[in-house]
Amino acid sequence: MMNDLTEAHNLNDPVDRKRLEAVLRRYVPGPRVLWKPSCASTNEELMNLARAGERGWVLLGTDRQSEGRGRHRRRWVSPLGGLYLSVLPPLLPEESPITLVPLAVGLALSEALRDEAVQRGGELDPRLKWPNDIFARRGKLAGVLCETIKEEDGWLVVAGVGINLRPLSLENKRLIVDEVTSLDEEADLGWTRSGLIVAFIRRLSERLRDWKDRPEKLRRDWLAAADFIGKTVRVKTGDAPVEGVAEGIDENGGLLLQTSGGTTTINAAEGIEVLDE
Ligand code: BTN
């Protein structure tokens, strides 16, 4: 079994929890950063902490996961060298559709990647694919998995993000269905996990405000960061895949798809494949 990276390499990109908390305080109130050298799944652990009464802003990160969770019960391959982070923001109110939150997280992550590239003197053009996959030129770069807990007066959401920072080994690539890429392969900019985390939390706090106060704007900005609208797509659902032209997303974040039988809304799926790229 070959590891993608040695422990030493990860030490070249250390995450200093206390420093991170100090910087994050500029953007969100009372951030707490927890970091583990390894764990099964940061989403699983943070969901357990939330159930036990932990409240946000709490961040849980790790250097590697043994049972990283992807959407639709897929696995998220999580060797050393990637960024694996789960975030618990404060309780979210019920006024806005909770189903839009994963889109807010995906948009915030794509904006953070773009910001961080500019900050490092380069550029990157990450694109969103419904529901919240992040692609760059060579393939999938990052993914988002949101899990929720319903409370009496709102929702607790654990937003998990995985970013491929360094190239994956061939062995790991074989475990993944999508074409995958990494930040280093897309732009050699000396990316750091701390830099990415700060950029992400900053954007996430803004986008969660939009989600609450002006969801229409969130929806518009999300569509502007997507690159499949007007294209023919195959939607991977649990049953038979559905094909049609992607028209947009509705106010709940569902995909509007024009099929031979008319326009239909798809609320949950593994993802989409663009057929006329
Ligand atoms: C996807 O399928 O695209 C979503 C992948 C989400 C992976 C992240 S890594 C950190 C967090 N912990 C997990 O177990 N999964 C998410």
Residues whose N, C-alpha, C, O or C-beta is under 5 A from the ligand:
A	BS01	BTN	S41 T42 N43 E67 G68 R69 G70 R71 W76 Y84 L85 S86 G143 V144 L145 G160 V161 G162
